[in-house]
Each structure stands twice: as structure tokens, then as C-alpha cells.
Amino acid sequence: MSSFTGPVSSSLPSEEIVRSRPTCHIIVGMAGSGKTTYMAQLTRHLGSECYIINLDPAVTHLPYTPSIDIRDTVDYKKVMSEYNLGPNGAIVTSLNLFSTKFDSVLKILESKTSTIKHIIIDTPGQIESFTWSASGTIITSSLSLSFPTIMTYVCDTVRCCQVSTFMSNMLYACSMMYRSRLPMVIALNKIDLQSSKIIKEWMDDYSTFMDAMECTGEESYYNSLNRSLAMTLDKFYSTLKRCSVSGATGEGVEEYLQCVDSARSEFFEGFWKDMETRRDEKIAKGEAVKKESLKRLEKDIEDDKKLKSEDGGEKGEGVKGDDDGA
Ligand SMILES: Nc1nc2c(ncn2[C@@H]2O[C@H](COP(=O)(O)OP(=O)(O)OP(=O)(O)O)[C@@H](O)[C@H]2O)c(=O)[nH]1
């Protein structure tokens, strides 16, 4: 799996150091999918082993107590009025403002690595404001350069039992996974209300999804688009880790943590290896550029010398001095 598009520094921690670090879970999902409720359940389960960060500037109530809260740094309502923005624009701007201070967050996290095993991050309900914004990319990249990081995509199982909602969610998850290049866990949430069996079948067997689409009785452009997309997504499903959970009852948290463990290993096999290769490539490229510059400099000096000998050294002291200096 190739990965990273942000800055690569040769002063990054080694794999050995990163391996001993807590796993960072970035919790994403469509509005109302149950991210916050599930996070509360997860953090209750993990207790003092986890460190919680809230990145949703517009949330009014949280059922958990975050250790770092974007709302302590950025006043979303003020951003709205000062920059004359609507709700979504204000979320993106608040995230942008917060991302400029993200180095301080990383420093705090660094100081906690010996006492925590998980860093859990809640993101705004307006999924695109985090996943498709520059600040979302900066935050995700910064975290993944210091900690084994995974994306947890929370799905509302009740709504995903409709073929069109299922497809929208999978397309979103797929694009986010390929954009971030991080391992992804799909948490099929709200299983206290609806079994996730049918969704798993659709992921495992393309023909069952086709059958479900036939059952809608529609032969529309939308269905033929869904059919083509389903074929394309087939490969994506095979790379996913998925589990069934309930933010309401806590069911499935253990299964989720097993998925996280395997996603963590995938992080080192895919993302981290690729990142190191890129870093080595960049250093090697830097060396090559240096060598090339040196060659050019030597050639310039040679050319200069040739010119001077052709001129018979008539250019006087100044040029001689330059030559000596070179
Ligand atoms: N029955 C049931 N309800 C749930 C579950 N998870 C969340 N809910 C309900 O779904 C609604 C949305 O839950 P939230 O946790 O606020 O969802 P969210 O994704 O954080 O919402 P946004 O931040 O607005 O995107 C709330 O009414 C929750 O009580 C679940 O596992 N089972």
C-alpha cells in the first residue's frame, strides 16, 4: 500500500519507536451514524488506557470527557460571525485554525505514550469537512507519522440495509481509504436495532448485492451505475476489516479491538514501510541532486579555466583572484 503525500522528514521516529506507541483511531462516518455514541462506549471499555480528542467544533454535548477538545481552542460561533460563514464553512475554518496548532497536540501525545494504549479521535458529522479538507489531511498525516494510525468508518446498519445508502457509504469509505492510504476498519453500528448479516453478505458475495438490487424492481440508470460500482468495489471489500457493534449496548467492542490489532499490523506492513521507502528515496534523491550540483560546479570551473588560458590570462588580478577562490 503506498501512502503519504505530506512532508517527509529524516528526523521521524524509527519503526522500533513507533511500534511501541499507542494506536490512533480516527473515527469517521456520515452524520448520525453513531460516531460519538460509539466512541463513548469504546472509551468506557478502554478506561485509562485511552486518550480522547474531540475535533468536532460544533458539537454541543459529548457523552465522554475529551482530554483535548477543539472547542477549548476555537470558538465555532465566533468563527461563524467573524468570517461571515455558514455552519459548514465555520467547521472547516475552525479545523484549519486548529490544525495550525497541531504540533502542540503532538507534543502532548508524545508525553503520554508510556501510559496510554489508544488515542481515540472524534471528527465532525459533516464528514467532508474533515476528510476532504487540507486541515484534515494535515492532522491525519501528522498523526500517522508519529503513531500507528487507522481509520474507523462507522456505518449506520439500519440505513445501510438500503442498497443505495450502502453503496454511498462504501464509496465514501473507499475514497477515504485510498486518499489517506491508512488501514480502515468498518464498524457496522446500531446492531441492537438491525442485524448486519445482509451487509456482510453483500460485501462477501457480489451476486447477493445484485439480487438485492433486482428486488428493488427498478431498472434505472442509478441501478446500472450501482451494478458497475459494486463490481469495482469488490476488491476494496477484500482489503477491509469489519465488525458489528452497538454504541448503545457496547456489543462488539472486543471484535472491534481485534480488527484494530490487525489494522495496526497492516499499518506497519503497508503505510510505514512505504513511508520509509519514500523517506530513503528522498534522502537518496537529495544526495543525487548534491552530486549533480557538484559536477556542474566542477564543469563551470573547468570551463572558466579553459577560457582564461585561451585569453592568455589578460583579465588581470581580479579574475585570478576569483579562480583561486574557486
Ligand atoms: N439504537 C441505537 N442508537 C444509536 C446507536 N448509536 C447511536 N445511536 C443514536 O443515533 C443518533 C446519532 O448518534 P451520534 O452518536 O450523535 O451520531 P454521530 O455520528 O456522532 O452524529 P454527528 O456527530 O451529528 O454526525 C443518536 O440519537 C444516538 O442515540 C446504537 O448503537 N444503537
The ligand as an ORCA input file, in Angstrom:
! r2SCAN-3c Opt
* xyz 0 1
  N     -30.200      2.155     18.973
  C     -29.034      2.720     18.765
  N     -28.963      4.055     18.604
  C     -27.748      4.603     18.404
  C     -26.565      3.837     18.376
  N     -25.518      4.675     18.150
  C     -26.038      5.902     18.070
  N     -27.362      5.886     18.204
  C     -28.277      7.024     18.119
  O     -28.089      7.632     16.845
  C     -28.167      9.048     16.949
  C     -26.880      9.673     16.414
  O     -25.828      9.275     17.247
  P     -24.480     10.132     17.402
  O     -23.570      9.350     18.264
  O     -24.782     11.504     17.805
  O     -24.007     10.125     15.894
  P     -22.776     10.943     15.258
  O     -22.332     10.174     14.065
  O     -21.743     11.259     16.262
  O     -23.532     12.241     14.849
  P     -22.898     13.564     14.195
  O     -21.728     13.975     15.018
  O     -24.020     14.537     14.177
  O     -22.524     13.129     12.830
  C     -28.413      9.350     18.418
  O     -29.795      9.511     18.615
  C     -27.943      8.087     19.140
  O     -28.613      7.864     20.348
  C     -26.684      2.426     18.550
  O     -25.723      1.659     18.528
  N     -27.941      1.922     18.732
*
